[in-house]
Amino acid sequence: MSKIVVLLGSMRRHGNTALLTSAFAKGAHESNNNITVISVADYTVIPCTGCNACRKRENNNCVIADDMQKILPVLIEADIIVIASPVYFYGLSARLKAIIDRLHQPARSAMKVKKLGLLLVAADTLPAVFDPIVLQYHLILDYFHLKSIGEVLAYGVEAIGDIHDKPVLDEAYLLGKEIR
Ligand SMILES: Cc1cc2nc3c(=O)[nH]c(=O)nc-3n(C[C@H](O)[C@H](O)[C@H](O)COP(=O)(O)O)c2cc1C
C-alpha cells in the first residue's frame, strides 16, 4: 500500500483534470492504496517570494501564513506525489506551480516521496503541447533522484467534460491500479 497525494491544479471542480484524476484515484483505491487529492480549488497558496527567510529562521518555517501550512504535512507523508494539471500557456497552472514553488524550503528534506506521476490535459490536438512540462518533470525526477510511476497526457480536450469516453481515462485508471 502506498500513500499517494494528487495535486489537482484546475479551478474547474468537474473539469477534465478532475475527471482524469478521478479515474486514476479509482484504480489506485481498488489496489488498496491510500489516496488523497489536494485541489487548488480548496486552498489558497501565495507564490514563493524568494525571501529565503525560512533558511534563517530558527524553526525554518515559511513566513507566509496561508494554506500551505495545511498542505505541507500531507505532502511530507506521501510516498508518491502525482501532479495533475491543465496546460496553461504550455506550462502548469499557476495555482499548482505556486504550491510546488513553496516546497523551496528546508522542510522539504523531511519528505518521504520516492516517486512522482504526471496527469495533464490540454485543448491542443498536437501532443507536443506537453513537451515543456514533461521536460520539467524529468529534470525534477533527476534532480531529486525520484522514479516516475508514469505519465498520462490527454490532448484535444477543452470544454468541461470533453475527456468523457476518451481512452486516456482507462490509461489513468490502469496507472492507478498498477500501484502497490
Ligand atoms: C489560462 C488558460 C491557458 C491555457 N493554455 C493552453 C495552452 O497553452 N495549450 C492548450 O492546449 N490548452 C490551453 N488551455 C486550455 C486548457 O488546457 C483545457 O481547456 C483543459 O481541458 C482545461 O482543463 P480543466 O477542465 O481541468 O480545467 C488553456 C486554458 C486556460 C484557462
PDBQT file of the ligand as one rigid body, heavy atoms in Angstrom, charges set to zero:
ROOT
HETATM    1  C1  LIG A 201      -5.390  30.364 -18.901  1.00  0.00    +0.000 C 
HETATM    2  C2  LIG A 201      -5.501  29.203 -19.839  1.00  0.00    +0.000 A 
HETATM    3  C3  LIG A 201      -4.438  28.881 -20.646  1.00  0.00    +0.000 A 
HETATM    4  C4  LIG A 201      -4.486  27.774 -21.489  1.00  0.00    +0.000 A 
HETATM    5  N1  LIG A 201      -3.401  27.474 -22.268  1.00  0.00    +0.000 NA
HETATM    6  C5  LIG A 201      -3.449  26.387 -23.060  1.00  0.00    +0.000 A 
HETATM    7  C6  LIG A 201      -2.305  26.029 -23.853  1.00  0.00    +0.000 A 
HETATM    8  O1  LIG A 201      -1.262  26.655 -23.820  1.00  0.00    +0.000 OA
HETATM    9  N2  LIG A 201      -2.424  24.935 -24.654  1.00  0.00    +0.000 N 
HETATM   10  C7  LIG A 201      -3.567  24.187 -24.712  1.00  0.00    +0.000 A 
HETATM   11  O2  LIG A 201      -3.603  23.207 -25.450  1.00  0.00    +0.000 OA
HETATM   12  N3  LIG A 201      -4.656  24.490 -23.951  1.00  0.00    +0.000 NA
HETATM   13  C8  LIG A 201      -4.611  25.566 -23.135  1.00  0.00    +0.000 A 
HETATM   14  N4  LIG A 201      -5.706  25.880 -22.353  1.00  0.00    +0.000 N 
HETATM   15  C9  LIG A 201      -6.900  25.001 -22.378  1.00  0.00    +0.000 C 
HETATM   16  C10 LIG A 201      -6.963  24.017 -21.210  1.00  0.00    +0.000 C 
HETATM   17  O3  LIG A 201      -5.728  23.328 -21.019  1.00  0.00    +0.000 OA
HETATM   18  C11 LIG A 201      -8.072  22.980 -21.470  1.00  0.00    +0.000 C 
HETATM   19  O4  LIG A 201      -9.299  23.657 -21.646  1.00  0.00    +0.000 OA
HETATM   20  C12 LIG A 201      -8.215  21.953 -20.377  1.00  0.00    +0.000 C 
HETATM   21  O5  LIG A 201      -9.090  20.936 -20.790  1.00  0.00    +0.000 OA
HETATM   22  C13 LIG A 201      -8.733  22.570 -19.083  1.00  0.00    +0.000 C 
HETATM   23  O6  LIG A 201      -8.733  21.588 -18.075  1.00  0.00    +0.000 OA
HETATM   24  P1  LIG A 201      -9.794  21.622 -16.864  1.00  0.00    +0.000 P 
HETATM   25  O7  LIG A 201     -11.139  21.284 -17.466  1.00  0.00    +0.000 OA
HETATM   26  O8  LIG A 201      -9.333  20.593 -15.915  1.00  0.00    +0.000 OA
HETATM   27  O9  LIG A 201      -9.739  22.988 -16.275  1.00  0.00    +0.000 OA
HETATM   28  C14 LIG A 201      -5.677  26.992 -21.529  1.00  0.00    +0.000 A 
HETATM   29  C15 LIG A 201      -6.769  27.325 -20.710  1.00  0.00    +0.000 A 
HETATM   30  C16 LIG A 201      -6.681  28.415 -19.872  1.00  0.00    +0.000 A 
HETATM   31  C17 LIG A 201      -7.868  28.753 -18.982  1.00  0.00    +0.000 C 
ENDROOT
TORSDOF 0
